[in-house]
Amino acid sequence: ALGMSDMAALSFVDVYSGGYDLLQAAKHPVFAPLQFLTAPMNCPAEAVDVDAFGAMLSEARKHFSYVFLDAPAGIEAGFQLAARFADRVILVTGADPAAVRDASRAAEVLELMGKTNVRLVVNRINEKMFSMMKLTVDDLIDRVGLPLLGLVPEDEQVLLLSAAGTFPSGKKWAFA
C-alpha cells in the first residue's frame, strides 16, 4: 500500500536484538525521511523482549521527530505492546457496528492503561452506510467515548492502487 512491497525490510526484532542498527531501516522510495521497520513474521507478540523493544523505541525517539507504532486490531498482546510505549494513541476504526464495539473496548483498555492522549479516526466513511444505519458521526463518537481526530472518506481508488501495489504519482501527499 505504501509502494514498498518490493523492498527488503528489517523487523524490529532484527534491530533490538543487535543484528542491525536502527538507522538501517528501510527508507521510503518517494518520501526519504520516512523509514520503516516491520513486525517479525516468526515471533508472536507474547515473545517480544519488552525491555529491548522499549530501549529500541527510546533510541528511535532520539533520531526521529515521530515514531508511529501500527498495532494489530483487537486488544491482544500486539496491541498491548504498542500501547504500553505510546505517548499518544490514534485509534482507527470503521463505522460498522462490530468495529465500533471493538473500538469502544480498545478505548476502555487504553483508559485502564492510563492512556489519556487518545483520539479517534473513523476510516472509510460512506454516507450511504451512515444513512442506512441511521448513524451520525456524533453517535459514533459517543459510542466509542473518544474525541474525534478525523474522518477518512471511502475512496475506491485507494483500494485499487493498493491491490495493484502502486503509489500514485502526481498527487501531493501530506503526513501529519
C-alpha positions, -999 to 999 in steps of 0.1 A, spaced: 0 0 0 29 23 6 48 14 -26 74 -6 -7 63 -42 -15 95 -49 -34 118 -36 -7 136 -57 19 126 -45 53 141 -53 87 119 -63 116 121 -45 149 134 -78 164 163 -77 139 171 -42 153 166 -46 191 185 -79 191 215 -61 179 218 -76 144 212 -43 127 213 -6 135 180 13 138 191 37 110 194 8 86 155 7 85 140 7 50 136 42 36 106 51 16 114 55 -22 95 87 -25 95 102 10 131 97 20 127 109 56 102 81 63 118 48 75 101 15 83 106 -15 104 82 -44 102 68 -66 128 86 -100 128 69 -128 109 82 -156 132 78 -140 166 44 -137 183 39 -105 203 40 -125 235 76 -135 228 89 -99 222 115 -88 246 96 -59 262 127 -43 277 146 -45 244 116 -32 225 113 -2 249 150 5 246 148 5 208 119 30 209 139 52 233 167 52 207 143 59 179 129 90 197 165 104 197 167 101 159 132 108 146 106 135 152 78 110 152 77 73 158 45 55 147 36 21 160 10 3 140 -7 -21 163 -29 -51 152 -66 -48 155 -81 -61 188 -68 -58 223 -44 -87 224 -7 -88 230 4 -68 199 -20 -40 208 -9 -41 245 28 -39 235 23 -9 212 0 9 236 24 4 265 50 25 249 28 51 232 28 87 242 -3 94 221 -27 69 206 -47 73 174 -75 46 175 -86 39 139 -120 22 134 -145 16 108 -181 28 112 -198 -7 111 -213 -19 144 -187 -46 151 -158 -21 145 -174 5 168 -178 -21 196 -142 -32 192 -131 5 193 -151 11 224 -135 -19 241 -100 -7 230 -107 27 244 -116 11 277 -84 -9 278 -64 22 269 -80 41 298 -72 13 322 -36 15 310 -36 52 319 -35 65 284 -51 99 283 -39 113 250 -62 91 228 -80 103 197 -104 86 172 -101 84 135 -131 69 116 -119 52 84 -138 45 52 -167 68 59 -196 61 35 -226 84 36 -249 57 23 -240 33 50 -244 60 77 -278 68 63 -289 32 62 -277 27 98 -294 60 109 -260 68 124 -242 102 127 -205 108 134 -216 123 168 -234 89 176 -202 71 167 -181 93 189 -205 88 218 -204 50 214 -166 49 214 -161 75 240 -132 93 225 -126 128 210 -125 128 172 -93 134 154 -105 129 118 -127 112 93 -114 93 62 -139 90 34 -143 58 15 -122 60 -17 -123 32 -43 -90 45 -58 -72 37 -26 -83 0 -27 -74 -2 -64 -40 13 -61 -32 -9 -30 -43 -40 -49 -21 -30 -78 9 -23 -55 13 12 -69 18 45 -53 0 74 -70 23 98 -88 15 134 -95 -6 137 -63 6 157 -33 6 137 -1 7 150 34 16 132 65 7 148 99 
